[in-house]
């Protein structure tokens, strides 16, 4: 079964252009090294009447948007190989300056997930 790295983060609206630029570089690099899919999704319909909405979960400040992202791989082993190559790629270092990120990294949630149902 496939493997997914998932992310939820908060991006100030004023930084969305910079985040989008960074994401386009990242997506291209991940796909070049073998990721099956790379998606960046901005919250649109988050005030749901049931469960725990992403708004309640992520607690955005005024002026922030919720971003949900994922990267799809063939397996966890393939994910580990792809990520090792990605982290060494100079394009990632150039576009993802840890001192100048367009979002607060400390408020980002992330994790790896085993796929158990797929169509």
C-alpha positions in Angstrom: 0.0 0.0 0.0 1.0 3.6 -0.5 2.3 6.0 2.1 1.4 9.6 2.7 3.1 12.5 4.5 0.4 14.9 5.6 0.7 18.5 6.8 -1.6 21.1 8.3 -0.2 24.6 8.7 -1.3 28.2 9.0 -0.2 30.8 6.5 -0.8 34.5 6.8 -2.8 35.7 3.8 -0.2 38.3 3.1 2.4 35.5 2.7 0.4 33.2 0.4 2.2 34.3 -2.7 5.6 33.5 -1.1 4.2 30.2 0.2 2.9 29.3 -3.2 6.2 30.1 -4.9 8.0 27.9 -2.3 5.5 25.1 -2.7 5.8 25.0 -6.5 9.6 24.5 -6.2 9.1 21.9 -3.5 6.4 20.0 -5.5 8.6 19.9 -8.6 11.6 18.6 -6.6 9.5 15.9 -4.8 8.0 14.7 -8.0 11.4 14.6 -9.8 12.7 12.3 -7.0 9.7 9.9 -7.2 6.8 11.2 -5.2 3.6 10.0 -6.9 1.6 13.1 -6.0 2.1 16.5 -4.3 -0.8 18.7 -3.2 -1.2 22.0 -1.5 -4.7 22.8 -0.5 -6.1 26.0 1.1 -9.1 25.9 3.4 -12.3 26.9 1.7 -15.3 25.3 3.6 -14.0 24.8 7.1 -17.0 25.9 9.3 -18.6 22.4 9.3 -21.4 21.7 11.8 -20.1 18.3 12.9 -16.9 16.8 14.2 -13.9 19.1 15.0 -13.3 21.5 12.1 -9.9 22.4 10.9 -10.6 25.9 12.3 -11.0 24.5 15.9 -8.1 22.1 15.4 -5.5 24.6 13.9 -6.8 27.8 15.6 -5.8 30.3 12.9 -5.2 33.9 14.0 -7.0 36.7 12.2 -5.5 37.0 8.7 -4.3 33.4 8.5 -5.5 30.6 6.3 -5.4 26.8 6.9 -3.4 24.9 4.5 -3.6 21.1 4.1 -0.8 19.4 2.2 0.1 15.9 1.3 2.8 14.0 -0.6 2.0 10.5 -1.8 4.6 7.7 -2.1 4.8 4.1 -3.2 5.8 3.0 0.3 7.4 4.3 3.5 10.8 2.9 2.3 10.4 4.9 -1.0 9.3 8.0 1.0 12.5 7.8 3.1 14.7 7.5 -0.1 12.9 10.4 -1.8 13.1 12.6 1.3 16.8 12.0 1.7 17.4 13.1 -1.9 15.0 16.1 -1.5 16.7 17.4 1.6 20.1 17.4 -0.2 18.7 19.3 -3.3 20.0 22.9 -3.4 16.7 24.1 -4.8 15.0 23.2 -1.5 17.7 24.9 0.6 17.4 28.0 -1.6 13.6 28.3 -1.4 13.1 27.1 2.2 15.3 29.4 4.3 14.5 28.4 7.9 15.1 31.9 9.1 12.6 33.4 6.6 9.7 31.0 6.2 6.3 32.3 5.0 4.6 30.5 8.0 5.3 29.6 11.6 7.0 26.2 11.4 6.3 25.6 15.2 2.6 25.7 14.5 2.7 23.1 11.7 1.4 19.6 12.2 2.8 16.8 10.2 3.1 13.0 10.1 3.5 9.9 8.0 0.5 7.7 7.3 0.1 4.1 6.0 -2.7 3.9 3.5 -5.2 1.2 4.4 -8.0 1.9 1.9 -7.4 3.0 -1.7 -9.5 3.1 -4.9 
